[in-house]
Amino acid sequence: MTQRSADPATPTPSEPDLDPPTAHDAAVPAEFVEAANELSVGVAEVLPADGLAPRLARAASERRPLRVKLGIDPSGTELTLGHAVVLRKLRQFQDLGHTAVLIVGDFTGRVGDPTGRSEVRKVQSEEQVRANAATYLDQVKRILREDRLEVRYNSEWLATMDFSEVLGYTSLMTVARLLERDDFNKRYKAGQPISLMEFMYPLMQGLDSIFIDADIELGGTDQTYNNLVGRQLQTAMKRLPQLVITVPLLRGTDGADKMGKSLGNYVAIGEAPSEQYGKIMSISDDVTPHYAELTTSWNRSELEDFARLQADDPYAAKRRVAARVVELYWGADAAAKAAEEFTNRFSKKQIDAEALAAHVVVADGDSVGLIALLVAAGLATSNGDARRTLQQGGIKLDGVKLDPSCETLEVAGLDGAVLQRGKRQAVRLALD
């Protein structure tokens, strides 16, 4: 394991700009430019923008693998396709011979990442974080190669620092810079509390890069600020600053918000093949290219083939994406079986109304509001989600597509009727 680096005696703040020029940057061989281009598929940003090919070439000339860092704070127990976007990018680096360094935030996880938060987070217990981490790692190994994987827990260095060391590192950052973060800035202006512990989170994440000697750090676009802190600290300590590569946040199956378990718009990597396939088939056609780019690990040529199919036959294109996702987690045989089951159940109209979950309709009068009914029945995550689906022609009652202008349903005749969203979600209605 990498040894802990020496602490700076008198650290001084420094702003990173571009990596210092090297002889390796003058003329980058075409093979590394090509590799950088492939690694950039599905990427939102590389910082600095032209830094990836030279860094790949530098590592080759030094005859060592790059150390590519990804941090996870185990706040739950289930990984989704949203988590998998960055994990699959990490796998790409592994397949090129580089080392994936997975930082399990067992220390930072007790604090919780304040990114996107409008209030102070609750502190998790050490036992809870460790239990979550074990579950995460079991799922991560379905994506990453174990032979090129280094797992580190950041309590290894963060929990052993004395207070003088912590103060030394805090001198490398300023409150003014921290308040540049959008979430902190909004809370500060609104007079909402920001704990010093939350201010410390970006610093702790940056220190992870110091102690594991990161060459590259991966993260979602919501992690850009935190990832750049690692680059800033490395520069201040006269280390070669890490590149920062961010990937887009995967939109949920509702096509609106980012994928999240709390929103109910997620696909878990451990879900049954038929569930994964069906959930992908439930997304709208305009979201399919987004999933193709971020969830399939297809290269540029394969994505170009998909784009042509999407233009000619959006339904077939979506089936290709659904099959690919299932194949990645369960294998080709499971993907073929899931596709067949989907065809039999939905495309051939084989919905068994008696086998569907029942939803009891409570009505005060002769009609019931459609939007509220869709949400209450679990066919939509919110009123907005219900309206969007209705506008897209995705709601049926007993197999008949409802008009986008439909606002209410007559109670008479609803008992036993099948209310359906898309091709895979349906409930059997029952009157109270």
Residue pairs with C-beta under 8 A, 6 or more apart in sequence:
1 150
1 152
2 152
2 211
2 212
2 213
4 156
4 157
4 211
5 210
5 211
5 213
7 165
7 168
8 168
8 169
8 236
8 237
9 168
10 168
11 168
11 169
11 171
11 172
11 236
11 237
12 171
12 172
12 236
13 171
13 172
13 173
13 174
13 236
14 172
14 232
14 235
14 236
15 232
15 235
16 228
16 231
16 232
16 234
16 235
16 241
18 48
18 51
19 48
19 51
19 54
19 55
19 240
19 241
19 243
20 240
22 54
22 58
24 54
24 57
24 58
24 61
25 54
25 57
28 53
28 54
28 57
29 57
32 53
32 54
32 56
32 57
32 60
33 53
35 53
35 56
35 96
36 52
36 53
36 56
37 300
38 92
38 299
38 300
39 52
39 89
39 92
39 93
39 96
39 245
40 46
40 52
41 293
41 299
41 300
41 303
42 85
42 89
42 247
42 248
42 293
42 294
43 89
43 245
43 246
43 247
44 221
44 246
44 247
44 248
45 221
45 224
45 244
45 245
45 246
46 52
46 243
46 244
46 245
47 224
47 228
47 231
47 243
47 244
47 245
47 246
48 243
51 243
52 243
52 245
55 66
55 215
55 216
55 243
56 66
56 96
59 65
59 66
59 98
59 215
65 97
65 98
65 99
65 148
66 93
66 98
66 99
66 215
66 216
67 98
67 99
67 101
67 150
67 212
67 213
67 214
67 215
67 216
68 90
68 93
68 98
68 99
68 100
68 101
68 214
68 215
68 216
68 217
68 218
69 101
69 103
69 208
69 209
69 212
69 214
69 216
69 217
69 218
69 230
69 242
70 86
70 87
70 90
70 100
70 101
70 102
70 103
70 217
70 218
70 219
71 102
71 103
71 105
71 108
71 154
71 205
71 208
71 217
71 219
72 83
72 102
72 103
72 104
72 105
72 136
72 140
73 105
73 108
73 109
73 112
73 113
74 104
74 105
74 106
74 109
74 129
74 132
74 133
74 135
74 136
75 109
75 112
75 124
75 132
76 132
76 261
77 131
77 132
77 135
77 136
78 135
78 139
78 261
78 268
78 270
79 87
79 136
79 139
79 140
79 268
79 269
79 270
80 259
80 260
80 261
80 266
80 267
80 268
80 269
81 250
81 259
81 266
81 267
81 268
81 269
81 291
81 294
81 295
81 325
82 249
82 250
82 252
82 258
82 259
82 260
82 266
83 269
84 143
84 269
84 295
85 220
85 247
85 248
85 249
85 250
85 294
85 295
86 218
86 219
86 220
86 247
87 140
87 143
87 144
88 143
88 295
88 297
89 218
89 245
89 247
90 100
90 102
90 143
90 144
90 218
91 100
91 143
91 144
91 145
91 297
92 297
93 100
93 216
94 100
94 144
94 145
94 148
94 149
95 145
97 148
98 148
99 148
99 149
99 150
100 144
100 145
100 148
100 149
100 150
101 150
101 152
101 212
101 214
102 140
102 144
102 149
102 150
102 151
102 152
103 152
103 153
103 154
103 208
103 212
104 133
104 136
104 137
104 151
104 152
104 153
104 154
105 129
105 154
105 205
106 126
106 129
106 130
106 133
106 153
106 154
106 155
107 153
107 154
107 155
107 158
107 159
107 204
108 154
108 158
108 201
108 204
108 205
108 208
109 124
109 129
109 132
109 133
110 123
110 124
110 125
110 126
110 129
111 121
111 123
111 197
111 198
111 200
111 201
111 204
112 121
112 122
112 123
112 124
112 201
113 201
113 226
114 121
114 183
114 184
114 194
114 198
114 201
115 181
115 183
115 222
115 223
115 225
115 226
116 183
116 222
117 183
117 198
118 183
118 186
118 187
118 192
119 187
119 192
119 193
120 193
120 194
120 195
120 198
121 198
133 153
137 151
139 269
139 270
141 149
142 269
142 270
142 329
143 269
150 212
152 212
154 204
154 207
154 208
154 211
156 211
157 207
157 208
157 211
158 204
158 207
169 203
169 207
169 233
170 200
170 203
172 203
172 232
172 233
172 236
173 202
173 203
173 229
173 232
175 199
178 184
178 199
178 202
179 185
179 188
180 225
181 202
181 225
184 194
184 198
184 199
187 193
187 194
188 194
201 226
202 225
202 226
202 229
203 229
203 233
205 226
205 227
205 229
205 230
206 226
206 229
206 230
206 232
206 233
207 230
207 233
208 214
208 230
209 217
209 230
209 231
209 233
209 234
209 242
210 230
210 233
210 234
210 237
210 239
213 239
214 230
214 234
214 242
215 240
215 242
215 243
216 242
216 243
216 244
216 245
217 227
217 230
217 231
217 242
217 243
217 244
217 245
218 245
218 246
218 247
219 226
219 227
219 244
219 245
219 246
219 247
220 246
220 247
220 248
220 249
221 246
221 247
221 248
221 249
222 249
223 246
224 244
224 246
227 242
227 244
227 246
228 244
230 242
230 244
231 241
231 242
231 243
231 244
232 241
234 240
234 241
234 242
235 241
247 294
248 294
249 258
249 259
250 258
250 259
250 290
250 291
250 294
250 295
251 257
251 258
251 259
251 287
251 290
252 258
252 259
252 260
252 263
252 265
252 266
253 259
253 265
253 266
253 267
253 279
253 280
253 282
253 283
254 263
254 265
254 380
254 381
254 385
254 388
254 389
255 283
255 284
255 286
255 287
255 388
256 265
256 384
256 385
256 388
257 263
257 265
259 265
259 266
259 267
260 266
263 381
264 381
265 381
265 385
267 275
267 276
267 279
267 280
267 325
268 276
269 329
270 329
271 279
273 326
273 329
273 330
273 334
273 335
273 337
273 338
274 337
274 338
274 341
274 342
276 322
276 325
276 326
276 329
276 330
276 338
277 322
277 323
277 325
277 326
277 335
277 338
277 339
277 341
277 342
278 322
278 338
278 342
278 346
278 423
278 424
279 424
280 291
280 318
280 321
280 322
280 325
281 318
281 319
281 322
281 342
281 346
281 422
281 423
281 424
282 421
282 422
282 423
282 424
282 425
283 291
283 318
284 392
284 394
285 314
285 315
285 318
288 310
288 314
288 317
288 318
288 321
289 306
289 307
289 310
291 321
291 325
292 298
292 303
292 306
292 310
292 317
292 321
293 303
295 321
295 324
295 325
296 302
296 306
296 321
296 324
296 325
296 328
297 328
298 306
298 324
306 317
306 320
306 321
309 316
309 317
309 320
310 317
319 339
322 338
322 339
322 342
323 335
323 336
323 338
323 339
324 335
326 334
326 335
326 338
327 334
327 335
330 338
342 423
342 424
344 350
345 351
345 424
346 423
346 424
347 423
349 399
351 418
351 420
351 426
353 416
353 418
353 428
354 428
356 418
356 426
356 427
356 428
357 427
357 428
358 427
358 428
358 429
358 430
359 376
359 377
359 378
359 419
359 427
359 428
359 429
359 430
360 430
360 431
360 432
361 368
361 373
361 411
361 414
361 429
361 430
361 431
361 432
362 432
363 411
363 431
363 432
365 411
366 410
366 411
366 412
367 408
367 409
367 410
367 411
368 408
368 409
368 411
368 414
369 407
369 408
370 386
370 390
370 395
370 402
370 406
370 407
370 408
370 409
371 380
371 383
371 386
371 387
371 390
371 407
372 383
373 409
373 419
374 380
374 386
374 389
374 390
374 395
374 419
374 421
375 381
375 382
375 383
375 385
375 386
377 419
377 427
377 429
378 427
379 386
379 389
379 395
379 419
379 420
379 421
379 425
379 426
379 427
380 386
380 389
380 421
389 395
389 421
389 422
390 402
390 404
390 406
391 404
392 404
393 401
393 404
394 421
394 422
395 401
395 402
395 406
395 419
395 420
395 421
396 402
396 418
396 419
396 420
397 409
397 417
397 418
397 419
397 420
398 417
398 418
399 418
399 420
411 431
414 429
414 431
415 429
415 430
415 431
416 428
416 429
416 430
417 428
417 429
418 426
418 427
418 428
418 429
419 426
419 427
419 429
420 426
